[in-house]
Amino acid sequence: GLKVDSLIVSYAIGNNKKVLEIQDKLKQEGFIVGAIRQPTVKTAIIRVIAKLDVSVDELKKVCQIIKKN
């Protein structure tokens, strides 16, 4: 599993087009995440910022969607 010490988690995707595709898929599922692209960052990332009221199951779903893509 993924262990983090923050409510902000960045997933390196490395491809500007792919990061936008993942962001769109997550949005279709009701999740809003940041798609940070080059040249703003060294490598394209998905940035997840969890709210305190988000369930563990919802966070797992976000991670599964990112992992599949």
DRENDOVEX-450452 format. One record per atom (N, C-alpha, C, O, CB): atom name; residue in one letter; chain; x, y, z. Coordinates in Angstrom, 3 decimals. Glycine has a CB too. Example, Ala and Ser with C-alpha at 12.3 -4.5 7.8 and 13.67 -1.06 7.14 Angstrom:
% DRENDOVEX-450452
+------+------+------+----------+----------+----------+
! zati ! keza ! zase !        X !        Y !        Z !
+------+------+------+----------+----------+----------+
!    N !    A !    A !   13.190 !   -5.690 !    7.800 !
!   CA !    A !    A !   12.300 !   -4.500 !    7.800 !
!    C !    A !    A !   13.200 !   -3.300 !    7.800 !
!    O !    A !    A !   14.236 !   -3.319 !    8.465 !
!   CB !    A !    A !   11.308 !   -4.473 !    9.046 !
!    N !    S !    A !   12.850 !   -2.250 !    7.080 !
!   CA !    S !    A !   13.670 !   -1.060 !    7.140 !
!    C !    S !    A !   12.900 !    0.030 !    7.870 !
!    O !    S !    A !   13.409 !    1.138 !    8.039 !
!   CB !    S !    A !   14.084 !   -0.598 !    5.725 !
+------+------+------+----------+----------+----------+
***
This chain:
% DRENDOVEX-450452
+------+------+------+----------+----------+----------+
! zati ! keza ! zase !        X !        Y !        Z !
+------+------+------+----------+----------+----------+
!    N !    G !    A !    0.812 !   -1.187 !    0.000 !
!   CA !    G !    A !    0.000 !    0.000 !    0.000 !
!    C !    G !    A !    0.854 !    1.249 !    0.000 !
!    O !    G !    A !    2.067 !    1.207 !    0.209 !
!   CB !    G !    A !   -0.923 !   -0.001 !    1.182 !
!    N !    L !    A !    0.205 !    2.328 !   -0.233 !
!   CA !    L !    A !    0.853 !    3.631 !   -0.261 !
!    C !    L !    A !    0.740 !    4.259 !    1.117 !
!    O !    L !    A !   -0.356 !    4.364 !    1.668 !
!   CB !    L !    A !    0.227 !    4.550 !   -1.345 !
!    N !    K !    A !    1.866 !    4.676 !    1.670 !
!   CA !    K !    A !    1.873 !    5.314 !    2.979 !
!    C !    K !    A !    2.348 !    6.758 !    2.811 !
!    O !    K !    A !    3.435 !    7.009 !    2.290 !
!   CB !    K !    A !    2.783 !    4.532 !    3.985 !
!    N !    V !    A !    1.523 !    7.694 !    3.257 !
!   CA !    V !    A !    1.867 !    9.108 !    3.127 !
!    C !    V !    A !    1.650 !    9.817 !    4.449 !
!    O !    V !    A !    0.883 !    9.361 !    5.298 !
!   CB !    V !    A !    1.036 !    9.776 !    2.016 !
!    N !    D !    A !    2.333 !   10.937 !    4.613 !
!   CA !    D !    A !    2.224 !   11.729 !    5.833 !
!    C !    D !    A !    1.516 !   13.056 !    5.593 !
!    O !    D !    A !    1.643 !   13.987 !    6.389 !
!   CB !    D !    A !    3.600 !   11.981 !    6.413 !
!    N !    S !    A !    0.771 !   13.139 !    4.494 !
!   CA !    S !    A !    0.156 !   14.396 !    4.119 !
!    C !    S !    A !   -1.166 !   14.133 !    3.415 !
!    O !    S !    A !   -1.413 !   13.023 !    2.941 !
!   CB !    S !    A !    1.095 !   15.215 !    3.224 !
!    N !    L !    A !   -2.009 !   15.144 !    3.346 !
!   CA !    L !    A !   -3.244 !   15.038 !    2.583 !
!    C !    L !    A !   -3.012 !   15.362 !    1.116 !
!    O !    L !    A !   -3.935 !   15.281 !    0.305 !
!   CB !    L !    A !   -4.305 !   15.960 !    3.162 !
!    N !    I !    A !   -1.781 !   15.731 !    0.772 !
!   CA !    I !    A !   -1.432 !   16.043 !   -0.607 !
!    C !    I !    A !   -0.473 !   14.969 !   -1.122 !
!    O !    I !    A !    0.603 !   14.755 !   -0.562 !
!   CB !    I !    A !   -0.796 !   17.467 !   -0.719 !
!    N !    V !    A !   -0.885 !   14.302 !   -2.197 !
!   CA !    V !    A !   -0.064 !   13.239 !   -2.776 !
!    C !    V !    A !    0.095 !   13.504 !   -4.271 !
!    O !    V !    A !   -0.880 !   13.783 !   -4.970 !
!   CB !    V !    A !   -0.698 !   11.831 !   -2.522 !
!    N !    S !    A !    1.313 !   13.416 !   -4.745 !
!   CA !    S !    A !    1.588 !   13.590 !   -6.168 !
!    C !    S !    A !    1.996 !   12.263 !   -6.778 !
!    O !    S !    A !    2.841 !   11.551 !   -6.235 !
!   CB !    S !    A !    2.685 !   14.647 !   -6.392 !
!    N !    Y !    A !    1.389 !   11.935 !   -7.916 !
!   CA !    Y !    A !    1.715 !   10.727 !   -8.672 !
!    C !    Y !    A !    2.413 !   11.152 !   -9.952 !
!    O !    Y !    A !    1.833 !   11.868 !  -10.768 !
!   CB !    Y !    A !    0.435 !    9.876 !   -8.983 !
!    N !    A !    A !    3.649 !   10.717 !  -10.133 !
!   CA !    A !    A !    4.377 !   11.027 !  -11.364 !
!    C !    A !    A !    3.780 !   10.214 !  -12.510 !
!    O !    A !    A !    3.691 !    8.989 !  -12.431 !
!   CB !    A !    A !    5.903 !   10.727 !  -11.208 !
!    N !    I !    A !    3.378 !   10.895 !  -13.560 !
!   CA !    I !    A !    2.820 !   10.255 !  -14.745 !
!    C !    I !    A !    3.817 !   10.370 !  -15.905 !
!    O !    I !    A !    3.995 !    9.429 !  -16.678 !
!   CB !    I !    A !    1.452 !   10.896 !  -15.127 !
!    N !    G !    A !    4.461 !   11.531 !  -16.011 !
!   CA !    G !    A !    5.530 !   11.698 !  -16.976 !
!    C !    G !    A !    5.107 !   12.021 !  -18.397 !
!    O !    G !    A !    5.954 !   12.081 !  -19.288 !
!   CB !    G !    A !    6.323 !   10.495 !  -16.998 !
!    N !    N !    A !    3.818 !   12.231 !  -18.632 !
!   CA !    N !    A !    3.345 !   12.500 !  -19.986 !
!    C !    N !    A !    2.203 !   13.502 !  -19.900 !
!    O !    N !    A !    1.173 !   13.226 !  -19.285 !
!   CB !    N !    A !    2.891 !   11.187 !  -20.704 !
!    N !    N !    A !    2.386 !   14.657 !  -20.513 !
!   CA !    N !    A !    1.378 !   15.722 !  -20.424 !
!    C !    N !    A !    0.004 !   15.279 !  -20.932 !
!    O !    N !    A !   -1.015 !   15.595 !  -20.318 !
!   CB !    N !    A !    1.840 !   16.936 !  -21.210 !
!    N !    K !    A !   -0.027 !   14.560 !  -22.036 !
!   CA !    K !    A !   -1.305 !   14.107 !  -22.597 !
!    C !    K !    A !   -1.972 !   13.089 !  -21.666 !
!    O !    K !    A !   -3.174 !   13.167 !  -21.414 !
!   CB !    K !    A !   -1.091 !   13.490 !  -24.000 !
!    N !    K !    A !   -1.194 !   12.146 !  -21.164 !
!   CA !    K !    A !   -1.731 !   11.089 !  -20.297 !
!    C !    K !    A !   -2.265 !   11.670 !  -18.988 !
!    O !    K !    A !   -3.290 !   11.214 !  -18.482 !
!   CB !    K !    A !   -0.646 !   10.036 !  -20.002 !
!    N !    V !    A !   -1.587 !   12.658 !  -18.447 !
!   CA !    V !    A !   -2.019 !   13.245 !  -17.183 !
!    C !    V !    A !   -3.391 !   13.917 !  -17.353 !
!    O !    V !    A !   -4.217 !   13.886 !  -16.441 !
!   CB !    V !    A !   -0.970 !   14.268 !  -16.674 !
!    N !    L !    A !   -3.623 !   14.516 !  -18.513 !
!   CA !    L !    A !   -4.932 !   15.126 !  -18.772 !
!    C !    L !    A !   -6.013 !   14.063 !  -18.958 !
!    O !    L !    A !   -7.156 !   14.255 !  -18.544 !
!   CB !    L !    A !   -4.864 !   16.028 !  -20.012 !
!    N !    E !    A !   -5.649 !   12.942 !  -19.583 !
!   CA !    E !    A !   -6.598 !   11.840 !  -19.752 !
!    C !    E !    A !   -7.017 !   11.260 !  -18.394 !
!    O !    E !    A !   -8.197 !   10.996 !  -18.159 !
!   CB !    E !    A !   -5.983 !   10.736 !  -20.633 !
!    N !    I !    A !   -6.045 !   11.069 !  -17.517 !
!   CA !    I !    A !   -6.344 !   10.540 !  -16.177 !
!    C !    I !    A !   -7.202 !   11.528 !  -15.402 !
!    O !    I !    A !   -8.150 !   11.134 !  -14.723 !
!   CB !    I !    A !   -5.040 !   10.239 !  -15.397 !
!    N !    Q !    A !   -6.870 !   12.814 !  -15.503 !
!   CA !    Q !    A !   -7.663 !   13.834 !  -14.818 !
!    C !    Q !    A !   -9.114 !   13.790 !  -15.298 !
!    O !    Q !    A !  -10.039 !   13.899 !  -14.493 !
!   CB !    Q !    A !   -7.061 !   15.238 !  -15.053 !
!    N !    D !    A !   -9.312 !   13.631 !  -16.598 !
!   CA !    D !    A !  -10.654 !   13.576 !  -17.160 !
!    C !    D !    A !  -11.412 !   12.347 !  -16.655 !
!    O !    D !    A !  -12.586 !   12.454 !  -16.300 !
!   CB !    D !    A !  -10.587 !   13.566 !  -18.688 !
!    N !    K !    A !  -10.762 !   11.188 !  -16.618 !
!   CA !    K !    A !  -11.403 !    9.973 !  -16.124 !
!    C !    K !    A !  -11.817 !   10.127 !  -14.658 !
!    O !    K !    A !  -12.906 !    9.708 !  -14.266 !
!   CB !    K !    A !  -10.462 !    8.771 !  -16.285 !
!    N !    L !    A !  -10.943 !   10.727 !  -13.860 !
!   CA !    L !    A !  -11.271 !   10.948 !  -12.451 !
!    C !    L !    A !  -12.431 !   11.927 !  -12.306 !
!    O !    L !    A !  -13.295 !   11.752 !  -11.447 !
!   CB !    L !    A !  -10.045 !   11.468 !  -11.690 !
!    N !    K !    A !  -12.448 !   12.953 !  -13.146 !
!   CA !    K !    A !  -13.534 !   13.932 !  -13.113 !
!    C !    K !    A !  -14.869 !   13.264 !  -13.450 !
!    O !    K !    A !  -15.889 !   13.565 !  -12.831 !
!   CB !    K !    A !  -13.250 !   15.088 !  -14.096 !
!    N !    Q !    A !  -14.860 !   12.353 !  -14.435 !
!   CA !    Q !    A !  -16.073 !   11.621 !  -14.792 !
!    C !    Q !    A !  -16.597 !   10.779 !  -13.630 !
!    O !    Q !    A !  -17.795 !   10.512 !  -13.538 !
!   CB !    Q !    A !  -15.808 !   10.731 !  -15.996 !
!    N !    E !    A !  -15.689 !   10.362 !  -12.742 !
!   CA !    E !    A !  -16.074 !    9.578 !  -11.561 !
!    C !    E !    A !  -16.406 !   10.462 !  -10.361 !
!    O !    E !    A !  -16.727 !    9.960 !   -9.284 !
!   CB !    E !    A !  -14.955 !    8.614 !  -11.190 !
!    N !    G !    A !  -16.328 !   11.780 !  -10.551 !
!   CA !    G !    A !  -16.696 !   12.708 !   -9.488 !
!    C !    G !    A !  -15.543 !   13.200 !   -8.641 !
!    O !    G !    A !  -15.762 !   13.807 !   -7.592 !
!   CB !    G !    A !  -17.682 !   12.074 !   -8.615 !
!    N !    F !    A !  -14.311 !   12.946 !   -9.079 !
!   CA !    F !    A !  -13.128 !   13.388 !   -8.331 !
!    C !    F !    A !  -12.431 !   14.504 !   -9.092 !
!    O !    F !    A !  -12.223 !   14.406 !  -10.301 !
!   CB !    F !    A !  -12.151 !   12.207 !   -8.086 !
!    N !    I !    A !  -12.079 !   15.543 !   -8.394 !
!   CA !    I !    A !  -11.348 !   16.646 !   -9.007 !
!    C !    I !    A !   -9.918 !   16.600 !   -8.481 !
!    O !    I !    A !   -9.681 !   16.697 !   -7.277 !
!   CB !    I !    A !  -12.028 !   18.032 !   -8.700 !
!    N !    V !    A !   -8.970 !   16.451 !   -9.406 !
!   CA !    V !    A !   -7.557 !   16.405 !   -9.047 !
!    C !    V !    A !   -6.800 !   17.348 !   -9.968 !
!    O !    V !    A !   -7.289 !   17.729 !  -11.031 !
!   CB !    V !    A !   -6.990 !   14.954 !   -9.142 !
!    N !    G !    A !   -5.611 !   17.713 !   -9.545 !
!   CA !    G !    A !   -4.778 !   18.574 !  -10.362 !
!    C !    G !    A !   -3.988 !   17.772 !  -11.372 !
!    O !    G !    A !   -3.465 !   16.704 !  -11.053 !
!   CB !    G !    A !   -3.844 !   19.383 !   -9.495 !
!    N !    A !    A !   -3.898 !   18.278 !  -12.581 !
!   CA !    A !    A !   -3.043 !   17.702 !  -13.623 !
!    C !    A !    A !   -1.959 !   18.732 !  -13.895 !
!    O !    A !    A !   -2.161 !   19.666 !  -14.671 !
!   CB !    A !    A !   -3.861 !   17.341 !  -14.945 !
!    N !    I !    A !   -0.819 !   18.561 !  -13.261 !
!   CA !    I !    A !    0.265 !   19.533 !  -13.369 !
!    C !    I !    A !    1.209 !   19.054 !  -14.475 !
!    O !    I !    A !    1.756 !   17.953 !  -14.414 !
!   CB !    I !    A !    1.026 !   19.705 !  -11.996 !
!    N !    R !    A !    1.384 !   19.907 !  -15.481 !
!   CA !    R !    A !    2.134 !   19.510 !  -16.665 !
!    C !    R !    A !    3.443 !   20.268 !  -16.818 !
!    O !    R !    A !    3.657 !   21.324 !  -16.222 !
!   CB !    R !    A !    1.293 !   19.712 !  -17.890 !
!    N !    Q !    A !    4.313 !   19.686 !  -17.642 !
!   CA !    Q !    A !    5.560 !   20.360 !  -17.992 !
!    C !    Q !    A !    5.233 !   21.591 !  -18.816 !
!    O !    Q !    A !    4.309 !   21.501 !  -19.624 !
!   CB !    Q !    A !    6.517 !   19.413 !  -18.767 !
!    N !    P !    A !    5.871 !   22.686 !  -18.700 !
!   CA !    P !    A !    7.121 !   22.911 !  -17.987 !
!    C !    P !    A !    6.952 !   23.380 !  -16.547 !
!    O !    P !    A !    7.938 !   23.714 !  -15.891 !
!   CB !    P !    A !    7.928 !   23.904 !  -18.725 !
!    N !    T !    A !    5.712 !   23.410 !  -16.040 !
!   CA !    T !    A !    5.499 !   23.848 !  -14.654 !
!    C !    T !    A !    6.243 !   22.940 !  -13.678 !
!    O !    T !    A !    6.780 !   23.411 !  -12.675 !
!   CB !    T !    A !    3.993 !   23.865 !  -14.317 !
!    N !    V !    A !    6.275 !   21.652 !  -13.967 !
!   CA !    V !    A !    7.004 !   20.680 !  -13.156 !
!    C !    V !    A !    7.953 !   19.910 !  -14.063 !
!    O !    V !    A !    7.804 !   19.929 !  -15.285 !
!   CB !    V !    A !    6.028 !   19.710 !  -12.416 !
!    N !    K !    A !    8.929 !   19.232 !  -13.466 !
!   CA !    K !    A !    9.926 !   18.489 !  -14.239 !
!    C !    K !    A !    9.289 !   17.345 !  -15.023 !
!    O !    K !    A !    9.650 !   17.097 !  -16.174 !
!   CB !    K !    A !   11.011 !   17.942 !  -13.313 !
!    N !    T !    A !    8.341 !   16.653 !  -14.398 !
!   CA !    T !    A !    7.615 !   15.574 !  -15.049 !
!    C !    T !    A !    6.133 !   15.713 !  -14.700 !
!    O !    T !    A !    5.795 !   16.084 !  -13.576 !
!   CB !    T !    A !    8.170 !   14.177 !  -14.617 !
!    N !    A !    A !    5.253 !   15.420 !  -15.646 !
!   CA !    A !    A !    3.816 !   15.605 !  -15.431 !
!    C !    A !    A !    3.341 !   14.763 !  -14.240 !
!    O !    A !    A !    3.759 !   13.617 !  -14.074 !
!   CB !    A !    A !    3.022 !   15.228 !  -16.710 !
!    N !    I !    A !    2.463 !   15.347 !  -13.414 !
!   CA !    I !    A !    1.967 !   14.657 !  -12.222 !
!    C !    I !    A !    0.459 !   14.846 !  -12.068 !
!    O !    I !    A !   -0.124 !   15.817 !  -12.549 !
!   CB !    I !    A !    2.694 !   15.165 !  -10.967 !
!    N !    I !    A !   -0.139 !   13.894 !  -11.390 !
!   CA !    I !    A !   -1.501 !   14.044 !  -10.869 !
!    C !    I !    A !   -1.341 !   14.412 !   -9.412 !
!    O !    I !    A !   -0.631 !   13.725 !   -8.678 !
!   CB !    I !    A !   -2.378 !   12.725 !  -11.056 !
!    N !    R !    A !   -1.978 !   15.471 !   -8.980 !
!   CA !    R !    A !   -1.900 !   15.884 !   -7.576 !
!    C !    R !    A !   -3.258 !   15.669 !   -6.922 !
!    O !    R !    A !   -4.261 !   16.262 !   -7.318 !
!   CB !    R !    A !   -1.454 !   17.375 !   -7.448 !
!    N !    V !    A !   -3.262 !   14.809 !   -5.914 !
!   CA !    V !    A !   -4.471 !   14.502 !   -5.162 !
!    C !    V !    A !   -4.385 !   15.220 !   -3.824 !
!    O !    V !    A !   -3.411 !   15.075 !   -3.085 !
!   CB !    V !    A !   -4.651 !   12.959 !   -4.968 !
!    N !    I !    A !   -5.419 !   15.994 !   -3.526 !
!   CA !    I !    A !   -5.511 !   16.659 !   -2.226 !
!    C !    I !    A !   -6.773 !   16.144 !   -1.560 !
!    O !    I !    A !   -7.885 !   16.497 !   -1.952 !
!   CB !    I !    A !   -5.530 !   18.235 !   -2.365 !
!    N !    A !    A !   -6.590 !   15.308 !   -0.550 !
!   CA !    A !    A !   -7.730 !   14.688 !    0.126 !
!    C !    A !    A !   -8.329 !   15.648 !    1.143 !
!    O !    A !    A !   -7.614 !   16.329 !    1.878 !
!   CB !    A !    A !   -7.308 !   13.377 !    0.814 !
!    N !    K !    A !   -9.649 !   15.687 !    1.170 !
!   CA !    K !    A !  -10.344 !   16.447 !    2.207 !
!    C !    K !    A !  -10.508 !   15.532 !    3.411 !
!    O !    K !    A !  -10.484 !   14.309 !    3.274 !
!   CB !    K !    A !  -11.736 !   16.985 !    1.702 !
!    N !    L !    A !  -10.672 !   16.110 !    4.570 !
!   CA !    L !    A !  -10.797 !   15.316 !    5.790 !
!    C !    L !    A !  -12.038 !   14.436 !    5.798 !
!    O !    L !    A !  -12.063 !   13.413 !    6.482 !
!   CB !    L !    A !  -10.820 !   16.222 !    6.988 !
!    N !    D !    A !  -13.069 !   14.818 !    5.047 !
!   CA !    D !    A !  -14.308 !   14.040 !    5.068 !
!    C !    D !    A !  -14.386 !   12.971 !    3.975 !
!    O !    D !    A !  -15.437 !   12.360 !    3.785 !
!   CB !    D !    A !  -15.478 !   14.965 !    4.933 !
!    N !    V !    A !  -13.287 !   12.742 !    3.259 !
!   CA !    V !    A !  -13.264 !   11.733 !    2.207 !
!    C !    V !    A !  -13.005 !   10.363 !    2.836 !
!    O !    V !    A !  -12.116 !   10.208 !    3.673 !
!   CB !    V !    A !  -12.182 !   12.069 !    1.136 !
!    N !    S !    A !  -13.788 !    9.383 !    2.421 !
!   CA !    S !    A !  -13.636 !    8.045 !    2.986 !
!    C !    S !    A !  -12.409 !    7.334 !    2.416 !
!    O !    S !    A !  -11.911 !    7.683 !    1.345 !
!   CB !    S !    A !  -14.892 !    7.215 !    2.723 !
!    N !    V !    A !  -11.943 !    6.350 !    3.140 !
!   CA !    V !    A !  -10.820 !    5.534 !    2.690 !
!    C !    V !    A !  -11.180 !    4.832 !    1.384 !
!    O !    V !    A !  -10.343 !    4.711 !    0.490 !
!   CB !    V !    A !  -10.424 !    4.499 !    3.771 !
!    N !    D !    A !  -12.427 !    4.372 !    1.273 !
!   CA !    D !    A !  -12.858 !    3.702 !    0.043 !
!    C !    D !    A !  -12.786 !    4.632 !   -1.162 !
!    O !    D !    A !  -12.401 !    4.206 !   -2.251 !
!   CB !    D !    A !  -14.280 !    3.172 !    0.201 !
!    N !    E !    A !  -13.151 !    5.897 !   -0.978 !
!   CA !    E !    A !  -13.067 !    6.860 !   -2.081 !
!    C !    E !    A !  -11.618 !    7.093 !   -2.485 !
!    O !    E !    A !  -11.304 !    7.175 !   -3.673 !
!   CB !    E !    A !  -13.726 !    8.193 !   -1.688 !
!    N !    L !    A !  -10.737 !    7.199 !   -1.496 !
!   CA !    L !    A !   -9.317 !    7.387 !   -1.799 !
!    C !    L !    A !   -8.749 !    6.173 !   -2.525 !
!    O !    L !    A !   -7.943 !    6.315 !   -3.445 !
!   CB !    L !    A !   -8.523 !    7.649 !   -0.511 !
!    N !    K !    A !   -9.169 !    4.984 !   -2.112 !
!   CA !    K !    A !   -8.723 !    3.767 !   -2.789 !
!    C !    K !    A !   -9.194 !    3.759 !   -4.246 !
!    O !    K !    A !   -8.461 !    3.336 !   -5.140 !
!   CB !    K !    A !   -9.245 !    2.514 !   -2.050 !
!    N !    K !    A !  -10.422 !    4.228 !   -4.476 !
!   CA !    K !    A !  -10.955 !    4.271 !   -5.840 !
!    C !    K !    A !  -10.125 !    5.210 !   -6.707 !
!    O !    K !    A !   -9.810 !    4.879 !   -7.850 !
!   CB !    K !    A !  -12.432 !    4.717 !   -5.834 !
!    N !    V !    A !   -9.768 !    6.375 !   -6.176 !
!   CA !    V !    A !   -8.924 !    7.321 !   -6.914 !
!    C !    V !    A !   -7.597 !    6.655 !   -7.278 !
!    O !    V !    A !   -7.146 !    6.741 !   -8.419 !
!   CB !    V !    A !   -8.676 !    8.608 !   -6.078 !
!    N !    C !    A !   -6.984 !    5.998 !   -6.310 !
!   CA !    C !    A !   -5.693 !    5.341 !   -6.548 !
!    C !    C !    A !   -5.814 !    4.247 !   -7.600 !
!    O !    C !    A !   -4.929 !    4.088 !   -8.442 !
!   CB !    C !    A !   -5.144 !    4.752 !   -5.245 !
!    N !    Q !    A !   -6.912 !    3.491 !   -7.552 !
!   CA !    Q !    A !   -7.114 !    2.419 !   -8.538 !
!    C !    Q !    A !   -7.262 !    2.981 !   -9.943 !
!    O !    Q !    A !   -6.717 !    2.425 !  -10.896 !
!   CB !    Q !    A !   -8.349 !    1.586 !   -8.180 !
!    N !    I !    A !   -7.993 !    4.077 !  -10.075 !
!   CA !    I !    A !   -8.161 !    4.700 !  -11.387 !
!    C !    I !    A !   -6.822 !    5.176 !  -11.916 !
!    O !    I !    A !   -6.509 !    4.972 !  -13.089 !
!   CB !    I !    A !   -9.153 !    5.872 !  -11.315 !
!    N !    I !    A !   -6.030 !    5.806 !  -11.064 !
!   CA !    I !    A !   -4.705 !    6.285 !  -11.484 !
!    C !    I !    A !   -3.820 !    5.098 !  -11.883 !
!    O !    I !    A !   -3.137 !    5.135 !  -12.907 !
!   CB !    I !    A !   -4.028 !    7.109 !  -10.343 !
!    N !    K !    A !   -3.844 !    4.059 !  -11.068 !
!   CA !    K !    A !   -2.998 !    2.889 !  -11.324 !
!    C !    K !    A !   -3.371 !    2.194 !  -12.643 !
!    O !    K !    A !   -2.488 !    1.724 !  -13.360 !
!   CB !    K !    A !   -3.111 !    1.894 !  -10.160 !
!    N !    K !    A !   -4.654 !    2.125 !  -12.964 !
!   CA !    K !    A !   -5.107 !    1.469 !  -14.207 !
!    C !    K !    A !   -4.655 !    2.229 !  -15.442 !
!    O !    K !    A !   -4.499 !    1.645 !  -16.514 !
!   CB !    K !    A !   -6.631 !    1.339 !  -14.217 !
!    N !    N !    A !   -4.447 !    3.508 !  -15.295 !
!   CA !    N !    A !   -4.143 !    4.330 !  -16.450 !
!    C !    N !    A !   -2.677 !    4.685 !  -16.472 !
!    O !    N !    A !   -2.225 !    5.382 !  -17.380 !
!   CB !    N !    A !   -4.992 !    5.586 !  -16.455 !
+------+------+------+----------+----------+----------+
***
